[in-house]
Amino acid sequence: MIFIVVKFKVQPEYADNFPELVREFTEATRAEPGNLWSDWSRSVEDPNEYVLVEAFKDDAAAAHVNSAHFKKAMAEQPQYLQATPRIISRQIEGEGWDEMGEMTVA
């Protein structure tokens, strides 16, 4: 699968409303064939930082970056940001989340 983590530094005036500002993009991405997940989290240390964790089946990532909603997001989202997002994008083995071997919850 293609595993992607992106950090977004959001301008303070948009930070509280950022999930709503990216809702259309998020919903469209989640509806894509081949999308395994697309989840946003807000940093507990920096309220202006959001982290997007996504995964796609190996053959679905190209369709994602060529989709209309992706292109629209790339044009619209910079106005809400302080800096260019930082990304890690890697092809990895697997098809989803594994249980953590070092901890078991009964």
LOLUMRO-509951 format. One record per residue: chain; x, z, y of N, C-alpha, C, CB in turn. Coordinates in Angstrom, 1 decimal. Glycine has a CB too. Layout:
<rs>
<r chain="A" n_c1="X" n_c3="Z" n_c2="Y" ca_c1="X" ca_c3="Z" ca_c2="Y" c_c1="X" c_c3="Z" c_c2="Y" cb_c1="X" cb_c3="Z" cb_c2="Y"/>
...
</rs>
This chain:
<rs>
<r chain="A" n_c1="0.8" n_c3="0.0" n_c2="-1.2" ca_c1="0.0" ca_c3="0.0" ca_c2="0.0" c_c1="0.9" c_c3="0.0" c_c2="1.2" cb_c1="-1.0" cb_c3="1.2" cb_c2="0.0"/>
<r chain="A" n_c1="0.3" n_c3="-0.4" n_c2="2.4" ca_c1="1.0" ca_c3="-0.3" ca_c2="3.6" c_c1="0.5" c_c3="1.0" c_c2="4.3" cb_c1="0.6" cb_c3="-1.6" cb_c2="4.6"/>
<r chain="A" n_c1="1.5" n_c3="1.9" n_c2="4.6" ca_c1="1.2" ca_c3="3.2" ca_c2="5.2" c_c1="1.7" c_c3="3.2" c_c2="6.6" cb_c1="1.9" cb_c3="4.3" cb_c2="4.3"/>
<r chain="A" n_c1="0.9" n_c3="3.5" n_c2="7.5" ca_c1="1.2" ca_c3="3.4" ca_c2="9.0" c_c1="0.9" c_c3="4.8" c_c2="9.6" cb_c1="0.4" cb_c3="2.3" cb_c2="9.6"/>
<r chain="A" n_c1="1.8" n_c3="5.2" n_c2="10.5" ca_c1="1.6" ca_c3="6.4" ca_c2="11.3" c_c1="2.0" c_c3="6.0" c_c2="12.7" cb_c1="2.4" cb_c3="7.6" cb_c2="10.8"/>
<r chain="A" n_c1="1.1" n_c3="6.2" n_c2="13.7" ca_c1="1.4" ca_c3="5.8" ca_c2="15.1" c_c1="1.1" c_c3="7.0" c_c2="16.0" cb_c1="0.5" cb_c3="4.6" cb_c2="15.5"/>
<r chain="A" n_c1="2.0" n_c3="7.3" n_c2="16.9" ca_c1="1.8" ca_c3="8.4" ca_c2="17.8" c_c1="1.5" c_c3="7.8" c_c2="19.2" cb_c1="3.1" cb_c3="9.3" cb_c2="17.9"/>
<r chain="A" n_c1="0.4" n_c3="8.2" n_c2="19.8" ca_c1="-0.1" ca_c3="7.8" ca_c2="21.1" c_c1="0.1" c_c3="8.9" c_c2="22.1" cb_c1="-1.5" cb_c3="7.3" cb_c2="21.0"/>
<r chain="A" n_c1="0.8" n_c3="8.7" n_c2="23.2" ca_c1="0.9" ca_c3="9.6" ca_c2="24.3" c_c1="-0.2" c_c3="9.2" c_c2="25.3" cb_c1="2.3" cb_c3="9.7" cb_c2="24.9"/>
<r chain="A" n_c1="-1.2" n_c3="9.9" n_c2="25.4" ca_c1="-2.4" ca_c3="9.6" ca_c2="26.2" c_c1="-2.3" c_c3="10.2" c_c2="27.6" cb_c1="-3.7" cb_c3="10.1" cb_c2="25.5"/>
<r chain="A" n_c1="-2.7" n_c3="9.5" n_c2="28.6" ca_c1="-2.7" ca_c3="10.0" ca_c2="30.0" c_c1="-3.6" c_c3="11.3" c_c2="30.0" cb_c1="-3.1" cb_c3="9.0" cb_c2="31.0"/>
<r chain="A" n_c1="-3.2" n_c3="12.3" n_c2="30.6" ca_c1="-4.0" ca_c3="13.6" ca_c2="30.6" c_c1="-5.5" c_c3="13.4" c_c2="30.9" cb_c1="-3.4" cb_c3="14.6" cb_c2="31.5"/>
<r chain="A" n_c1="-5.8" n_c3="12.5" n_c2="31.9" ca_c1="-7.2" ca_c3="12.4" ca_c2="32.3" c_c1="-8.1" c_c3="11.7" c_c2="31.2" cb_c1="-7.3" cb_c3="11.6" cb_c2="33.5"/>
<r chain="A" n_c1="-7.4" n_c3="11.1" n_c2="30.2" ca_c1="-8.2" ca_c3="10.5" ca_c2="29.1" c_c1="-8.1" c_c3="11.3" c_c2="27.8" cb_c1="-7.7" cb_c3="9.1" cb_c2="28.9"/>
<r chain="A" n_c1="-7.3" n_c3="12.3" n_c2="27.7" ca_c1="-7.0" ca_c3="13.0" ca_c2="26.5" c_c1="-8.2" c_c3="13.5" c_c2="25.8" cb_c1="-6.0" cb_c3="14.1" cb_c2="26.7"/>
<r chain="A" n_c1="-9.0" n_c3="14.2" n_c2="26.5" ca_c1="-10.2" ca_c3="14.8" ca_c2="25.8" c_c1="-11.2" c_c3="13.8" c_c2="25.3" cb_c1="-10.9" cb_c3="15.8" cb_c2="26.8"/>
<r chain="A" n_c1="-11.3" n_c3="12.6" n_c2="26.0" ca_c1="-12.2" ca_c3="11.6" ca_c2="25.6" c_c1="-11.6" c_c3="10.5" c_c2="24.8" cb_c1="-12.8" cb_c3="11.0" cb_c2="26.9"/>
<r chain="A" n_c1="-10.4" n_c3="10.6" n_c2="24.4" ca_c1="-9.7" ca_c3="9.5" ca_c2="23.7" c_c1="-10.4" c_c3="9.1" c_c2="22.4" cb_c1="-8.3" cb_c3="9.9" cb_c2="23.4"/>
<r chain="A" n_c1="-10.8" n_c3="10.0" n_c2="21.6" ca_c1="-11.5" ca_c3="9.6" ca_c2="20.3" c_c1="-12.7" c_c3="8.7" c_c2="20.6" cb_c1="-11.9" cb_c3="10.8" cb_c2="19.6"/>
<r chain="A" n_c1="-13.4" n_c3="9.0" n_c2="21.7" ca_c1="-14.6" ca_c3="8.1" ca_c2="22.0" c_c1="-14.1" c_c3="6.8" c_c2="22.5" cb_c1="-15.4" cb_c3="8.8" cb_c2="23.1"/>
<r chain="A" n_c1="-13.0" n_c3="6.7" n_c2="23.3" ca_c1="-12.5" ca_c3="5.5" ca_c2="23.8" c_c1="-12.0" c_c3="4.5" c_c2="22.7" cb_c1="-11.3" cb_c3="5.8" cb_c2="24.8"/>
<r chain="A" n_c1="-11.6" n_c3="5.1" n_c2="21.6" ca_c1="-11.1" ca_c3="4.2" ca_c2="20.5" c_c1="-12.1" c_c3="4.2" c_c2="19.3" cb_c1="-9.7" cb_c3="4.8" cb_c2="20.0"/>
<r chain="A" n_c1="-13.3" n_c3="4.7" n_c2="19.5" ca_c1="-14.3" ca_c3="4.7" ca_c2="18.4" c_c1="-14.6" c_c3="3.3" c_c2="17.9" cb_c1="-15.5" cb_c3="5.4" cb_c2="19.0"/>
<r chain="A" n_c1="-14.8" n_c3="2.4" n_c2="18.7" ca_c1="-15.2" ca_c3="1.0" ca_c2="18.3" c_c1="-14.1" c_c3="0.4" c_c2="17.4" cb_c1="-15.4" cb_c3="0.1" cb_c2="19.5"/>
<r chain="A" n_c1="-12.8" n_c3="0.6" n_c2="17.9" ca_c1="-11.7" ca_c3="0.1" ca_c2="17.1" c_c1="-11.6" c_c3="0.9" c_c2="15.7" cb_c1="-10.4" cb_c3="0.3" cb_c2="17.9"/>
<r chain="A" n_c1="-11.7" n_c3="2.2" n_c2="15.8" ca_c1="-11.7" ca_c3="3.0" ca_c2="14.5" c_c1="-12.7" c_c3="2.6" c_c2="13.5" cb_c1="-11.8" cb_c3="4.5" cb_c2="14.9"/>
<r chain="A" n_c1="-13.9" n_c3="2.4" n_c2="14.0" ca_c1="-15.0" ca_c3="2.1" ca_c2="13.1" c_c1="-14.8" c_c3="0.7" c_c2="12.5" cb_c1="-16.4" cb_c3="2.2" cb_c2="13.8"/>
<r chain="A" n_c1="-14.4" n_c3="-0.3" n_c2="13.3" ca_c1="-14.2" ca_c3="-1.6" ca_c2="12.9" c_c1="-13.0" c_c3="-1.7" c_c2="11.8" cb_c1="-13.9" cb_c3="-2.6" cb_c2="14.0"/>
<r chain="A" n_c1="-12.0" n_c3="-0.9" n_c2="12.1" ca_c1="-10.9" ca_c3="-0.8" ca_c2="11.2" c_c1="-11.3" c_c3="-0.2" c_c2="9.8" cb_c1="-9.7" cb_c3="0.0" cb_c2="11.8"/>
<r chain="A" n_c1="-12.1" n_c3="0.8" n_c2="9.9" ca_c1="-12.5" ca_c3="1.5" ca_c2="8.6" c_c1="-13.4" c_c3="0.5" c_c2="7.8" cb_c1="-13.3" cb_c3="2.7" cb_c2="9.0"/>
<r chain="A" n_c1="-14.1" n_c3="-0.4" n_c2="8.5" ca_c1="-15.0" ca_c3="-1.3" ca_c2="7.8" c_c1="-14.3" c_c3="-2.5" c_c2="7.2" cb_c1="-16.1" cb_c3="-1.8" cb_c2="8.8"/>
<r chain="A" n_c1="-13.0" n_c3="-2.7" n_c2="7.5" ca_c1="-12.3" ca_c3="-3.9" ca_c2="7.0" c_c1="-12.1" c_c3="-3.8" c_c2="5.5" cb_c1="-10.9" cb_c3="-3.9" cb_c2="7.7"/>
<r chain="A" n_c1="-12.2" n_c3="-5.0" n_c2="4.8" ca_c1="-11.9" ca_c3="-5.0" ca_c2="3.4" c_c1="-10.4" c_c3="-4.7" c_c2="3.3" cb_c1="-12.2" cb_c3="-6.4" cb_c2="2.8"/>
<r chain="A" n_c1="-10.0" n_c3="-3.8" n_c2="2.4" ca_c1="-8.6" ca_c3="-3.5" ca_c2="2.2" c_c1="-8.2" c_c3="-2.3" c_c2="3.0" cb_c1="-7.8" cb_c3="-4.6" cb_c2="2.6"/>
<r chain="A" n_c1="-9.0" n_c3="-1.7" n_c2="3.9" ca_c1="-8.6" ca_c3="-0.5" ca_c2="4.6" c_c1="-8.9" c_c3="0.7" c_c2="3.7" cb_c1="-9.4" cb_c3="-0.4" cb_c2="5.9"/>
<r chain="A" n_c1="-7.8" n_c3="1.5" n_c2="3.5" ca_c1="-8.0" ca_c3="2.7" ca_c2="2.6" c_c1="-8.4" c_c3="3.9" c_c2="3.4" cb_c1="-6.7" cb_c3="2.9" cb_c2="1.9"/>
<r chain="A" n_c1="-7.8" n_c3="4.0" n_c2="4.6" ca_c1="-8.3" ca_c3="5.0" ca_c2="5.6" c_c1="-7.7" c_c3="4.8" c_c2="7.0" cb_c1="-7.8" cb_c3="6.5" cb_c2="5.1"/>
<r chain="A" n_c1="-8.3" n_c3="5.3" n_c2="7.9" ca_c1="-7.9" ca_c3="5.2" ca_c2="9.3" c_c1="-8.3" c_c3="6.5" c_c2="10.0" cb_c1="-8.4" cb_c3="4.0" cb_c2="10.1"/>
<r chain="A" n_c1="-7.4" n_c3="7.5" n_c2="10.2" ca_c1="-7.7" ca_c3="8.8" ca_c2="10.6" c_c1="-6.9" c_c3="9.2" c_c2="11.8" cb_c1="-7.6" cb_c3="9.8" cb_c2="9.5"/>
<r chain="A" n_c1="-7.6" n_c3="9.8" n_c2="12.8" ca_c1="-6.9" ca_c3="10.3" ca_c2="14.0" c_c1="-6.8" c_c3="11.8" c_c2="14.0" cb_c1="-7.7" cb_c3="9.9" cb_c2="15.3"/>
<r chain="A" n_c1="-5.7" n_c3="12.3" n_c2="14.5" ca_c1="-5.5" ca_c3="13.7" ca_c2="14.6" c_c1="-4.9" c_c3="14.0" c_c2="16.0" cb_c1="-4.6" cb_c3="14.3" cb_c2="13.5"/>
<r chain="A" n_c1="-5.2" n_c3="15.1" n_c2="16.6" ca_c1="-4.7" ca_c3="15.5" ca_c2="17.9" c_c1="-3.6" c_c3="16.6" c_c2="17.6" cb_c1="-5.8" cb_c3="16.1" cb_c2="18.8"/>
<r chain="A" n_c1="-2.5" n_c3="16.4" n_c2="18.3" ca_c1="-1.3" ca_c3="17.3" ca_c2="18.1" c_c1="-1.8" c_c3="18.7" c_c2="18.6" cb_c1="-0.1" cb_c3="16.9" cb_c2="19.0"/>
<r chain="A" n_c1="-1.3" n_c3="19.7" n_c2="17.8" ca_c1="-1.6" ca_c3="21.1" ca_c2="18.2" c_c1="-0.6" c_c3="21.6" c_c2="19.2" cb_c1="-1.6" cb_c3="22.0" cb_c2="17.0"/>
<r chain="A" n_c1="0.5" n_c3="20.9" n_c2="19.4" ca_c1="1.6" ca_c3="21.2" ca_c2="20.3" c_c1="1.4" c_c3="20.5" c_c2="21.7" cb_c1="2.9" cb_c3="21.0" cb_c2="19.7"/>
<r chain="A" n_c1="0.9" n_c3="19.3" n_c2="21.6" ca_c1="0.8" ca_c3="18.5" ca_c2="22.8" c_c1="-0.6" c_c3="17.9" c_c2="22.9" cb_c1="1.9" cb_c3="17.3" cb_c2="22.9"/>
<r chain="A" n_c1="-1.5" n_c3="18.4" n_c2="23.8" ca_c1="-2.9" ca_c3="18.0" ca_c2="23.8" c_c1="-3.0" c_c3="16.5" c_c2="24.3" cb_c1="-3.7" cb_c3="18.9" cb_c2="24.7"/>
<r chain="A" n_c1="-1.9" n_c3="15.9" n_c2="24.8" ca_c1="-2.0" ca_c3="14.5" ca_c2="25.2" c_c1="-1.5" c_c3="13.6" c_c2="24.1" cb_c1="-1.2" cb_c3="14.3" cb_c2="26.5"/>
<r chain="A" n_c1="-1.2" n_c3="14.1" n_c2="22.9" ca_c1="-0.7" ca_c3="13.2" ca_c2="21.8" c_c1="-1.7" c_c3="13.2" c_c2="20.7" cb_c1="0.7" cb_c3="13.8" cb_c2="21.3"/>
<r chain="A" n_c1="-2.0" n_c3="11.9" n_c2="20.3" ca_c1="-2.8" ca_c3="11.7" ca_c2="19.1" c_c1="-2.0" c_c3="10.9" c_c2="18.1" cb_c1="-4.1" cb_c3="10.8" cb_c2="19.5"/>
<r chain="A" n_c1="-2.3" n_c3="11.2" n_c2="16.8" ca_c1="-1.6" ca_c3="10.5" ca_c2="15.7" c_c1="-2.6" c_c3="9.8" c_c2="14.9" cb_c1="-0.8" cb_c3="11.5" cb_c2="14.9"/>
<r chain="A" n_c1="-2.4" n_c3="8.5" n_c2="14.7" ca_c1="-3.2" ca_c3="7.7" ca_c2="13.8" c_c1="-2.5" c_c3="7.5" c_c2="12.5" cb_c1="-3.5" cb_c3="6.3" cb_c2="14.5"/>
<r chain="A" n_c1="-3.2" n_c3="7.8" n_c2="11.4" ca_c1="-2.7" ca_c3="7.6" ca_c2="10.1" c_c1="-3.6" c_c3="6.6" c_c2="9.4" cb_c1="-2.6" cb_c3="9.0" cb_c2="9.2"/>
<r chain="A" n_c1="-3.0" n_c3="5.5" n_c2="9.0" ca_c1="-3.8" ca_c3="4.4" ca_c2="8.3" c_c1="-3.1" c_c3="4.0" c_c2="7.1" cb_c1="-3.9" cb_c3="3.2" cb_c2="9.3"/>
<r chain="A" n_c1="-3.9" n_c3="3.4" n_c2="6.2" ca_c1="-3.3" ca_c3="2.7" ca_c2="5.0" c_c1="-4.2" c_c3="1.5" c_c2="4.7" cb_c1="-3.3" cb_c3="3.7" cb_c2="3.8"/>
<r chain="A" n_c1="-3.5" n_c3="0.5" n_c2="4.2" ca_c1="-4.2" ca_c3="-0.7" ca_c2="3.8" c_c1="-3.7" c_c3="-1.2" c_c2="2.4" cb_c1="-4.0" cb_c3="-1.8" cb_c2="4.8"/>
<r chain="A" n_c1="-4.5" n_c3="-1.8" n_c2="1.7" ca_c1="-4.0" ca_c3="-2.5" ca_c2="0.5" c_c1="-3.0" c_c3="-3.5" c_c2="0.9" cb_c1="-5.2" cb_c3="-3.2" cb_c2="-0.4"/>
<r chain="A" n_c1="-2.0" n_c3="-3.8" n_c2="0.0" ca_c1="-0.8" ca_c3="-4.6" ca_c2="0.4" c_c1="-1.2" c_c3="-5.9" c_c2="1.1" cb_c1="-0.1" cb_c3="-4.9" cb_c2="-0.8"/>
<r chain="A" n_c1="-2.3" n_c3="-6.5" n_c2="0.7" ca_c1="-2.6" ca_c3="-7.8" ca_c2="1.2" c_c1="-3.6" c_c3="-7.8" c_c2="2.4" cb_c1="-3.2" cb_c3="-8.7" cb_c2="0.2"/>
<r chain="A" n_c1="-3.9" n_c3="-6.6" n_c2="2.9" ca_c1="-4.9" ca_c3="-6.4" ca_c2="4.0" c_c1="-4.3" c_c3="-6.2" c_c2="5.4" cb_c1="-5.8" cb_c3="-5.3" cb_c2="3.6"/>
<r chain="A" n_c1="-3.0" n_c3="-5.8" n_c2="5.5" ca_c1="-2.5" ca_c3="-5.5" ca_c2="6.8" c_c1="-2.4" c_c3="-6.7" c_c2="7.7" cb_c1="-1.1" cb_c3="-4.9" cb_c2="6.6"/>
<r chain="A" n_c1="-2.1" n_c3="-7.8" n_c2="7.2" ca_c1="-2.0" ca_c3="-9.0" ca_c2="8.1" c_c1="-3.4" c_c3="-9.3" c_c2="8.7" cb_c1="-1.5" cb_c3="-10.2" cb_c2="7.3"/>
<r chain="A" n_c1="-4.4" n_c3="-9.2" n_c2="7.9" ca_c1="-5.8" ca_c3="-9.5" ca_c2="8.4" c_c1="-6.1" c_c3="-8.5" c_c2="9.5" cb_c1="-6.8" cb_c3="-9.4" cb_c2="7.3"/>
<r chain="A" n_c1="-5.7" n_c3="-7.2" n_c2="9.3" ca_c1="-5.9" ca_c3="-6.2" ca_c2="10.3" c_c1="-5.4" c_c3="-6.6" c_c2="11.7" cb_c1="-5.4" cb_c3="-4.8" cb_c2="9.8"/>
<r chain="A" n_c1="-4.1" n_c3="-6.9" n_c2="11.7" ca_c1="-3.4" ca_c3="-7.2" ca_c2="13.0" c_c1="-3.9" c_c3="-8.5" c_c2="13.6" cb_c1="-1.9" cb_c3="-7.2" cb_c2="12.8"/>
<r chain="A" n_c1="-4.5" n_c3="-9.4" n_c2="12.8" ca_c1="-5.1" ca_c3="-10.6" ca_c2="13.3" c_c1="-6.6" c_c3="-10.6" c_c2="13.6" cb_c1="-4.8" cb_c3="-11.7" cb_c2="12.3"/>
<r chain="A" n_c1="-7.2" n_c3="-9.4" n_c2="13.4" ca_c1="-8.6" ca_c3="-9.2" ca_c2="13.7" c_c1="-8.9" c_c3="-9.2" c_c2="15.2" cb_c1="-9.1" cb_c3="-8.0" cb_c2="13.0"/>
<r chain="A" n_c1="-10.1" n_c3="-9.5" n_c2="15.5" ca_c1="-10.6" ca_c3="-9.5" ca_c2="16.9" c_c1="-10.6" c_c3="-8.1" c_c2="17.5" cb_c1="-12.0" cb_c3="-10.1" cb_c2="17.0"/>
<r chain="A" n_c1="-11.0" n_c3="-7.1" n_c2="16.7" ca_c1="-11.0" ca_c3="-5.7" ca_c2="17.2" c_c1="-9.6" c_c3="-5.2" c_c2="17.4" cb_c1="-11.8" cb_c3="-4.8" cb_c2="16.2"/>
<r chain="A" n_c1="-8.6" n_c3="-5.6" n_c2="16.6" ca_c1="-7.2" ca_c3="-5.2" ca_c2="16.8" c_c1="-6.7" c_c3="-5.8" c_c2="18.1" cb_c1="-6.3" cb_c3="-5.6" cb_c2="15.6"/>
<r chain="A" n_c1="-6.9" n_c3="-7.1" n_c2="18.3" ca_c1="-6.4" ca_c3="-7.8" ca_c2="19.5" c_c1="-7.1" c_c3="-7.2" c_c2="20.7" cb_c1="-6.7" cb_c3="-9.3" cb_c2="19.4"/>
<r chain="A" n_c1="-8.4" n_c3="-6.8" n_c2="20.6" ca_c1="-9.1" ca_c3="-6.2" ca_c2="21.8" c_c1="-8.5" c_c3="-4.8" c_c2="22.1" cb_c1="-10.6" cb_c3="-6.1" cb_c2="21.5"/>
<r chain="A" n_c1="-8.2" n_c3="-4.1" n_c2="21.0" ca_c1="-7.6" ca_c3="-2.7" ca_c2="21.2" c_c1="-6.3" c_c3="-2.8" c_c2="21.9" cb_c1="-7.6" cb_c3="-2.0" cb_c2="19.9"/>
<r chain="A" n_c1="-5.5" n_c3="-3.8" n_c2="21.5" ca_c1="-4.1" ca_c3="-3.9" ca_c2="22.0" c_c1="-4.2" c_c3="-4.3" c_c2="23.5" cb_c1="-3.3" cb_c3="-5.0" cb_c2="21.2"/>
<r chain="A" n_c1="-5.2" n_c3="-5.0" n_c2="23.9" ca_c1="-5.4" ca_c3="-5.4" ca_c2="25.3" c_c1="-6.0" c_c3="-4.2" c_c2="26.1" cb_c1="-6.3" cb_c3="-6.6" cb_c2="25.4"/>
<r chain="A" n_c1="-6.9" n_c3="-3.4" n_c2="25.5" ca_c1="-7.6" ca_c3="-2.4" ca_c2="26.3" c_c1="-6.9" c_c3="-1.0" c_c2="26.3" cb_c1="-8.9" cb_c3="-2.2" cb_c2="25.8"/>
<r chain="A" n_c1="-6.3" n_c3="-0.6" n_c2="25.2" ca_c1="-5.8" ca_c3="0.8" ca_c2="25.0" c_c1="-4.6" c_c3="1.1" c_c2="25.9" cb_c1="-5.3" cb_c3="1.0" cb_c2="23.6"/>
<r chain="A" n_c1="-3.7" n_c3="0.2" n_c2="26.3" ca_c1="-2.6" ca_c3="0.6" ca_c2="27.2" c_c1="-3.0" c_c3="1.3" c_c2="28.5" cb_c1="-1.8" cb_c3="-0.6" cb_c2="27.5"/>
<r chain="A" n_c1="-4.1" n_c3="1.0" n_c2="29.0" ca_c1="-4.6" ca_c3="1.7" ca_c2="30.3" c_c1="-4.7" c_c3="3.2" c_c2="30.1" cb_c1="-5.8" cb_c3="1.0" cb_c2="30.8"/>
<r chain="A" n_c1="-4.9" n_c3="3.6" n_c2="28.9" ca_c1="-5.1" ca_c3="5.0" ca_c2="28.6" c_c1="-3.9" c_c3="5.8" c_c2="28.2" cb_c1="-6.2" cb_c3="5.2" cb_c2="27.5"/>
<r chain="A" n_c1="-2.8" n_c3="5.1" n_c2="28.1" ca_c1="-1.5" ca_c3="5.6" ca_c2="27.6" c_c1="-0.4" c_c3="5.9" c_c2="28.6" cb_c1="-1.0" cb_c3="4.8" cb_c2="26.5"/>
<r chain="A" n_c1="0.4" n_c3="6.8" n_c2="28.3" ca_c1="1.6" ca_c3="7.1" ca_c2="29.2" c_c1="2.8" c_c3="6.3" c_c2="28.8" cb_c1="2.0" cb_c3="8.6" cb_c2="29.0"/>
<r chain="A" n_c1="2.8" n_c3="5.8" n_c2="27.5" ca_c1="4.0" ca_c3="5.1" ca_c2="27.0" c_c1="3.6" c_c3="4.3" c_c2="25.8" cb_c1="5.1" cb_c3="6.1" cb_c2="26.6"/>
<r chain="A" n_c1="4.5" n_c3="3.4" n_c2="25.5" ca_c1="4.2" ca_c3="2.5" ca_c2="24.3" c_c1="4.2" c_c3="3.4" c_c2="23.0" cb_c1="5.3" cb_c3="1.5" cb_c2="24.1"/>
<r chain="A" n_c1="3.2" n_c3="3.2" n_c2="22.2" ca_c1="3.1" ca_c3="4.1" ca_c2="21.0" c_c1="4.3" c_c3="3.9" c_c2="20.1" cb_c1="1.8" cb_c3="3.7" cb_c2="20.2"/>
<r chain="A" n_c1="4.6" n_c3="5.0" n_c2="19.4" ca_c1="5.7" ca_c3="5.0" ca_c2="18.4" c_c1="5.1" c_c3="4.8" c_c2="17.0" cb_c1="6.5" cb_c3="6.3" cb_c2="18.5"/>
<r chain="A" n_c1="5.7" n_c3="4.0" n_c2="16.2" ca_c1="5.1" ca_c3="3.7" ca_c2="14.9" c_c1="6.1" c_c3="3.8" c_c2="13.7" cb_c1="4.5" cb_c3="2.3" cb_c2="14.9"/>
<r chain="A" n_c1="5.6" n_c3="4.1" n_c2="12.6" ca_c1="6.3" ca_c3="4.0" ca_c2="11.3" c_c1="5.3" c_c3="3.2" c_c2="10.4" cb_c1="6.6" cb_c3="5.4" cb_c2="10.6"/>
<r chain="A" n_c1="5.8" n_c3="2.1" n_c2="9.9" ca_c1="4.9" ca_c3="1.2" ca_c2="9.0" c_c1="5.8" c_c3="0.8" c_c2="7.8" cb_c1="4.4" cb_c3="0.0" cb_c2="9.8"/>
<r chain="A" n_c1="5.3" n_c3="1.3" n_c2="6.6" ca_c1="6.1" ca_c3="1.0" ca_c2="5.4" c_c1="5.2" c_c3="0.6" c_c2="4.3" cb_c1="7.0" cb_c3="2.3" cb_c2="5.1"/>
<r chain="A" n_c1="5.7" n_c3="-0.2" n_c2="3.4" ca_c1="5.1" ca_c3="-0.5" ca_c2="2.2" c_c1="5.6" c_c3="0.6" c_c2="1.2" cb_c1="5.4" cb_c3="-1.9" cb_c2="1.6"/>
<r chain="A" n_c1="4.6" n_c3="1.3" n_c2="0.5" ca_c1="5.0" ca_c3="2.3" ca_c2="-0.4" c_c1="4.2" c_c3="2.1" c_c2="-1.7" cb_c1="4.7" cb_c3="3.7" cb_c2="0.2"/>
<r chain="A" n_c1="4.6" n_c3="2.8" n_c2="-2.7" ca_c1="3.9" ca_c3="2.8" ca_c2="-4.0" c_c1="2.7" c_c3="3.6" c_c2="-3.9" cb_c1="4.9" cb_c3="3.3" cb_c2="-5.2"/>
<r chain="A" n_c1="1.7" n_c3="3.3" n_c2="-4.6" ca_c1="0.5" ca_c3="4.1" ca_c2="-4.7" c_c1="-0.7" c_c3="3.4" c_c2="-4.1" cb_c1="0.7" cb_c3="5.4" cb_c2="-4.0"/>
<r chain="A" n_c1="-1.9" n_c3="4.1" n_c2="-4.2" ca_c1="-3.1" ca_c3="3.5" ca_c2="-3.7" c_c1="-3.9" c_c3="4.6" c_c2="-3.0" cb_c1="-3.9" cb_c3="3.0" cb_c2="-4.8"/>
<r chain="A" n_c1="-3.3" n_c3="5.7" n_c2="-2.8" ca_c1="-4.0" ca_c3="6.8" ca_c2="-2.1" c_c1="-3.2" c_c3="8.1" c_c2="-2.1" cb_c1="-5.4" cb_c3="7.0" cb_c2="-2.7"/>
<r chain="A" n_c1="-3.9" n_c3="9.2" n_c2="-1.7" ca_c1="-3.3" ca_c3="10.5" ca_c2="-1.6" c_c1="-3.1" c_c3="11.1" c_c2="-2.9" cb_c1="-4.1" cb_c3="11.4" cb_c2="-0.7"/>
<r chain="A" n_c1="-2.0" n_c3="11.7" n_c2="-3.2" ca_c1="-1.7" ca_c3="12.5" ca_c2="-4.4" c_c1="-1.9" c_c3="14.0" c_c2="-4.1" cb_c1="-0.3" cb_c3="12.2" cb_c2="-4.9"/>
<r chain="A" n_c1="-2.1" n_c3="14.8" n_c2="-5.1" ca_c1="-2.1" ca_c3="16.2" ca_c2="-4.9" c_c1="-0.7" c_c3="16.7" c_c2="-4.7" cb_c1="-2.8" cb_c3="16.9" cb_c2="-6.1"/>
<r chain="A" n_c1="-0.6" n_c3="17.7" n_c2="-3.9" ca_c1="0.7" ca_c3="18.3" ca_c2="-3.6" c_c1="1.2" c_c3="19.1" c_c2="-4.8" cb_c1="0.7" cb_c3="19.2" cb_c2="-2.3"/>
<r chain="A" n_c1="2.3" n_c3="18.8" n_c2="-5.4" ca_c1="2.8" ca_c3="19.4" ca_c2="-6.6" c_c1="3.3" c_c3="20.9" c_c2="-6.4" cb_c1="3.9" cb_c3="18.6" cb_c2="-7.1"/>
<r chain="A" n_c1="3.7" n_c3="21.2" n_c2="-5.1" ca_c1="4.3" ca_c3="22.5" ca_c2="-4.9" c_c1="3.2" c_c3="23.6" c_c2="-4.6" cb_c1="5.2" cb_c3="22.4" cb_c2="-3.7"/>
<r chain="A" n_c1="2.0" n_c3="23.2" n_c2="-4.5" ca_c1="0.9" ca_c3="24.1" ca_c2="-4.2" c_c1="-0.3" c_c3="23.7" c_c2="-5.0" cb_c1="0.6" cb_c3="24.2" cb_c2="-2.7"/>
<r chain="A" n_c1="-1.0" n_c3="24.8" n_c2="-5.6" ca_c1="-2.2" ca_c3="24.5" ca_c2="-6.3" c_c1="-3.3" c_c3="25.5" c_c2="-5.7" cb_c1="-2.1" cb_c3="24.7" cb_c2="-7.8"/>
<r chain="A" n_c1="-4.4" n_c3="25.0" n_c2="-5.4" ca_c1="-5.5" ca_c3="25.8" ca_c2="-4.9" c_c1="-6.6" c_c3="25.8" c_c2="-6.0" cb_c1="-6.1" cb_c3="25.3" cb_c2="-3.5"/>
<r chain="A" n_c1="-6.9" n_c3="27.0" n_c2="-6.5" ca_c1="-7.8" ca_c3="27.2" ca_c2="-7.6" c_c1="-9.2" c_c3="27.2" c_c2="-7.1" cb_c1="-7.6" cb_c3="28.5" cb_c2="-8.3"/>
</rs>
